[in-house]
Amino acid sequence: METHDTGEPKQATEVLTAPGSKVIVVGGIEVDGKEHDEWRQAPKRHGIRMMLLFLDFLAVLIYVHYFMIRSVVRDANEKGFSLVSNKMLSYYGVLLITGSLVFVALVLKFRKAERSRLTRENVLRADPIIPFWVMGFDWGWPIVFVPSMILMVIFGMVGLFLNWALHGAPAVERVEEVMGGIFIFFGTLNALAAVFKLRLSILLLVAGFFFAVLFIMLLNGMDTFVNFFRSFRHLGVQVEPLGYLILAYVWFIFLRVIWLRGLFYYWVFTPNSLEVQAGLAESVRTYNRADVRPAKDTDNVVLRAFGLGMIIFSFPRDPGTHQISSLVSGVGRKAQDLDRVTEVRNVT
């Protein structure tokens, strides 16, 4: 756990040096002007990224409309069409949902009523005054199980390949039982890594013990080594390959919902203040920089290996204010940005 002291207020000024270059002086600290300009690039456009991220939902919506329109046309050709039939009532519901989504999107786009994380980031990128900032939101515990989700995708693809290549073979069923046991074992380890803080020394000790046991079994013969992995079939149940893929897809939906929520529930830490946004509108809480003590916790090496870590903001001057803890992705870059921001105070 690392904490950062607030320090004395510092001013940011710009000093021109050689032609075409400059240095930003922040409280006596010189920052390369090129590095500073990286934070003031043109605003990012996220429309294509958003469309690709939710392309499957769009495809499902289009397919539902196609299926229902085809059904209505077929009923009309058979002279069984009615505006108050069950099919038409269900289609009215689909149209209402689609229209509501389009209406909300248009209102947010043209009225600029939302204060999303992407919008706020573009505002900061275009701000010539603020030299550095760090922004994030809380992913929560679901993102910790991404390794298990990846394993489900791998097992699903392997299972589909085996069923295609060895259709009906008894070995396929045994392999699926082994994969089920390995998945339960790996998922348990994943949960332990999420609950307990595993330092590097503990992780190396556990890994060393595990490989030592495997080496001893290998010395006792290849049969002993192979039977160890066969024993995993007693831990699990046979899971169809498609079941692994469906579970992974459902988990992926959870992660996208969290990311979508993070567009409107996030925090921004600048040299002047900490802003905590909650909701679509201008429902932002601002804390003075002098009242905030930031910290980062990257001691869990398992989380750190996947770029995850905790960013914590506490308020020692106001014991009644609860600290803000967020499990963020890309913690390596965010930790560097946090260090830069804590070196700067009261930018004007």
C-alpha positions in Angstrom: 0.0 0.0 0.0 1.4 3.4 -1.0 0.0 6.7 0.2 0.8 10.2 -0.9 1.1 13.2 1.2 -0.8 16.3 0.1 2.2 18.6 0.3 2.3 22.4 -0.3 0.3 24.1 -3.1 2.2 24.3 -6.4 1.7 26.4 -9.5 2.0 25.2 -13.1 3.7 27.5 -15.5 5.0 27.1 -19.1 8.6 28.0 -20.0 9.7 28.3 -23.6 13.1 26.9 -24.3 14.5 26.2 -27.8 12.3 26.9 -30.8 9.7 24.2 -31.1 10.2 22.9 -27.6 9.1 23.8 -24.2 9.2 22.7 -20.5 6.3 22.8 -18.1 7.5 23.9 -14.6 5.2 22.6 -11.8 6.3 23.7 -8.4 9.9 23.4 -9.4 9.4 20.1 -11.2 10.2 20.2 -14.9 8.0 18.2 -17.2 8.8 17.5 -20.9 6.5 19.6 -23.0 6.0 16.7 -25.4 4.8 14.6 -22.6 2.5 17.4 -21.4 1.0 17.8 -24.9 0.0 14.1 -25.0 -2.6 15.0 -22.4 -4.0 17.8 -24.7 -4.7 15.9 -27.9 -7.8 16.2 -30.0 -11.0 14.8 -28.4 -11.5 11.0 -29.0 -14.5 9.7 -30.9 -16.0 6.6 -29.2 -19.0 6.0 -31.5 -17.4 3.1 -33.4 -16.0 1.5 -30.2 -19.4 1.6 -28.6 -21.1 0.1 -31.6 -18.6 -2.7 -31.8 -18.8 -3.4 -28.0 -22.6 -3.9 -28.3 -22.8 -5.2 -31.8 -24.3 -8.5 -30.6 -27.2 -6.7 -29.0 -27.8 -4.7 -32.2 -27.7 -8.0 -34.2 -30.2 -9.6 -31.8 -32.5 -6.6 -32.1 -32.4 -6.6 -35.9 -33.0 -10.3 -35.9 -36.1 -10.0 -33.6 -37.5 -7.3 -35.9 -36.9 -9.4 -39.0 -38.4 -12.5 -37.4 -41.5 -10.7 -36.2 -42.1 -8.8 -39.5 -41.7 -12.1 -41.5 -44.3 -13.7 -39.2 -46.7 -10.8 -39.6 -46.3 -10.9 -43.4 -46.9 -14.6 -43.4 -50.1 -14.2 -41.3 -51.3 -11.5 -43.7 -50.8 -13.7 -46.8 -52.8 -16.5 -45.0 -55.6 -14.0 -44.2 -55.1 -14.5 -40.5 -53.8 -11.1 -39.8 -55.2 -9.0 -36.9 -54.0 -5.8 -35.3 -54.8 -7.2 -31.9 -53.4 -10.7 -32.3 -50.8 -12.0 -29.8 -48.0 -11.7 -32.4 -48.9 -8.0 -33.1 -49.1 -7.2 -29.4 -45.7 -8.7 -28.8 -44.4 -6.8 -31.8 -45.8 -3.5 -30.4 -43.8 -4.2 -27.2 -40.6 -4.7 -29.3 -41.3 -1.4 -31.2 -41.9 0.4 -27.9 -38.6 -0.8 -26.5 -36.7 0.1 -29.7 -38.3 3.5 -29.8 -37.5 4.2 -26.2 -33.9 3.4 -26.7 -33.6 5.6 -29.8 -35.4 8.4 -28.0 -33.1 8.3 -25.0 -30.0 8.2 -27.3 -31.2 11.2 -29.3 -32.1 13.2 -26.2 -28.7 12.6 -24.7 -26.9 13.4 -27.9 -28.6 16.6 -28.9 -29.4 18.1 -25.5 -25.9 17.2 -24.1 -27.7 16.3 -20.8 -25.3 13.5 -19.9 -22.0 13.9 -18.1 -20.4 10.7 -19.2 -16.8 9.7 -18.5 -16.0 9.8 -22.2 -17.3 13.4 -22.4 -15.4 14.5 -19.3 -12.2 12.9 -20.6 -12.5 14.9 -23.9 -13.0 18.1 -21.9 -9.9 17.4 -19.8 -7.8 16.5 -22.9 -8.7 19.9 -24.4 -8.0 21.9 -21.2 -4.7 23.8 -21.6 -4.5 24.5 -17.9 -4.7 21.1 -16.2 -1.3 19.4 -16.9 -2.3 15.9 -15.6 -5.3 14.0 -14.3 -6.4 10.4 -13.6 -9.8 9.0 -14.2 -11.4 5.7 -13.2 -14.4 3.7 -12.1 -15.0 0.7 -10.0 -15.1 -2.6 -11.9 -16.1 -4.5 -8.8 -15.4 -8.2 -8.1 -16.8 -9.6 -11.5 -13.7 -8.5 -13.4 -11.5 -10.6 -11.0 -13.0 -13.7 -12.6 -11.9 -12.9 -16.1 -9.2 -15.6 -16.0 -12.0 -18.2 -15.3 -14.0 -16.7 -18.2 -11.0 -17.1 -20.5 -10.6 -20.7 -19.4 -14.3 -21.3 -20.1 -13.8 -20.0 -23.7 -10.7 -22.3 -24.1 -12.5 -25.3 -22.8 -15.6 -24.6 -24.9 -13.5 -24.3 -28.1 -11.5 -27.4 -27.2 -14.7 -29.3 -26.5 -16.3 -28.3 -29.8 -13.2 -29.3 -31.7 -13.1 -32.7 -30.0 -16.8 -33.3 -30.6 -16.2 -32.5 -34.3 -13.0 -34.5 -34.7 -13.9 -37.5 -32.5 -17.7 -37.5 -32.6 -19.2 -40.2 -30.4 -15.8 -41.4 -29.1 -15.8 -42.5 -25.3 -12.6 -40.4 -24.8 -14.5 -37.2 -25.5 -16.7 -37.7 -22.5 -13.7 -38.4 -20.2 -11.9 -35.4 -21.5 -15.0 -33.2 -20.7 -15.1 -34.7 -17.2 -11.4 -33.8 -16.7 -12.0 -30.3 -18.0 -14.9 -29.9 -15.6 -12.8 -30.9 -12.6 -9.9 -28.6 -13.7 -12.4 -25.7 -14.1 -13.8 -26.2 -10.6 -10.2 -26.3 -9.2 -9.1 -23.3 -11.2 -12.3 -21.3 -10.3 -11.6 -22.0 -6.6 -8.1 -20.7 -6.9 -9.4 -17.7 -8.8 -11.9 -17.0 -5.9 -9.1 -17.3 -3.3 -7.0 -14.8 -5.3 -9.9 -12.4 -5.3 -10.6 -12.8 -1.5 -7.1 -13.0 -0.2 -4.1 -10.7 -0.9 -1.4 -12.8 -2.5 2.0 -11.3 -2.3 4.8 -12.4 -4.7 6.6 -14.4 -2.0 3.5 -16.4 -1.2 2.7 -17.0 -4.8 6.2 -18.2 -5.6 6.0 -20.5 -2.5 2.7 -22.1 -3.6 3.9 -22.4 -7.3 7.2 -24.0 -6.2 5.4 -26.5 -3.9 3.0 -27.4 -6.7 5.7 -28.0 -9.3 7.8 -29.9 -6.8 4.8 -32.3 -6.3 4.5 -32.7 -10.0 8.2 -33.4 -10.3 8.1 -36.1 -7.6 5.1 -37.8 -9.3 7.0 -37.7 -12.6 9.9 -39.4 -11.0 7.6 -42.2 -9.8 6.6 -42.8 -13.4 4.6 -41.4 -16.2 1.5 -43.3 -15.1 1.5 -41.6 -11.7 1.8 -38.2 -13.4 -1.0 -38.9 -15.9 -3.3 -40.3 -13.2 -3.0 -37.1 -11.3 -4.7 -35.2 -14.0 -7.2 -38.0 -14.6 -8.3 -37.6 -11.0 -9.7 -34.2 -11.8 -12.7 -36.0 -13.4 -13.9 -36.8 -9.8 -14.1 -33.1 -9.0 -16.4 -32.0 -11.7 -19.4 -32.8 -13.8 -19.5 -33.2 -17.5 -20.2 -29.8 -19.1 -21.2 -29.5 -22.7 -18.8 -27.2 -24.7 -21.6 -24.9 -25.6 -22.3 -24.6 -21.8 -18.8 -23.1 -21.2 -19.3 -20.6 -24.1 -22.7 -19.6 -22.8 -21.4 -19.0 -19.3 -18.5 -17.0 -20.6 -20.8 -14.9 -22.8 -23.2 -14.2 -19.8 -20.1 -13.1 -17.8 -19.1 -10.9 -20.7 -22.5 -9.3 -20.6 -22.0 -8.6 -16.9 -18.7 -6.9 -17.6 -20.2 -4.7 -20.3 -23.0 -3.7 -18.0 -20.5 -2.6 -15.4 -18.5 -0.7 -18.1 -21.7 1.0 -19.2 -22.5 2.0 -15.7 -19.0 3.3 -15.3 -19.7 5.9 -18.0 -21.9 7.7 -15.4 -20.5 6.6 -12.1 -16.8 7.5 -12.0 -14.2 9.8 -10.4 -11.7 12.3 -11.7 -8.7 13.3 -9.7 -7.0 16.6 -10.8 -4.4 18.8 -9.1 -7.3 21.0 -7.8 -10.0 18.6 -6.7 -11.5 15.2 -6.7 -14.8 14.9 -8.7 -17.2 12.0 -8.1 -19.9 11.7 -10.7 -23.0 9.7 -10.0 -25.7 9.6 -12.6 -26.5 11.0 -16.0 -26.9 14.7 -15.1 -24.7 17.1 -13.3 -24.8 15.2 -10.1 -21.2 15.6 -9.2 -19.6 15.9 -5.8 -16.4 17.9 -5.6 -13.8 17.6 -2.8 -11.0 20.1 -2.3 -7.6 18.7 -3.1 -6.3 19.5 0.3 -9.0 17.3 1.9 -8.1 14.2 -0.2 -5.4 11.7 0.4 -4.9 9.3 -2.5 -3.3 5.8 -2.3 -2.8 2.8 -4.5 -2.8 -0.8 -3.5 -1.1 -3.2 -6.0 0.2 -5.8 -3.6 -2.0 -8.6 -5.0 0.3 -10.0 -7.7 -2.4 -12.1 -9.3 -4.6 -9.0 -9.9 -1.5 -7.0 -10.9 -0.7 -9.6 -13.5 -4.0 -8.8 -15.2 -3.5 -5.0 -14.8 -5.9 -4.7 -11.9 -5.4 -2.8 -8.6 -7.1 -0.6 -6.0 -7.2 3.2 -6.1 -8.3 4.6 -2.8 -9.2 8.1 -1.8 -9.5 8.9 1.9 -10.6 12.1 3.7 -8.6 12.4 7.0 -9.9 15.9 7.7 -13.5 14.7 7.5 -13.9 11.4 9.4 -17.6 11.3 8.5 -16.8 10.9 4.8 -16.3 7.3 3.7 -13.3 6.5 1.7 -13.7 5.8 -2.0 -12.2 2.5 -3.2 -12.2 1.4 -6.8 -10.9 -1.7 -8.4 -9.5 -0.3 -11.7 -8.1 -1.8 -14.9 -4.8 -0.5 -16.3 -3.6 0.2 -12.8 0.0 0.5 -14.0 -0.7 3.6 -16.1 -3.2 5.0 -13.5 -0.6 4.6 -10.7 1.9 6.7 -12.7 -0.8 9.3 -13.5 -1.7 9.4 -9.8 1.9 10.1 -8.9 2.0 12.9 -11.4 -1.2 14.5 -10.2 -0.1 14.4 -6.5 3.1 16.3 -7.4 0.9 19.2 -8.7 -1.4 21.4 -6.6 -3.7 24.3 -7.3 -3.2 24.7 -11.0 -4.4 28.1 -12.2 
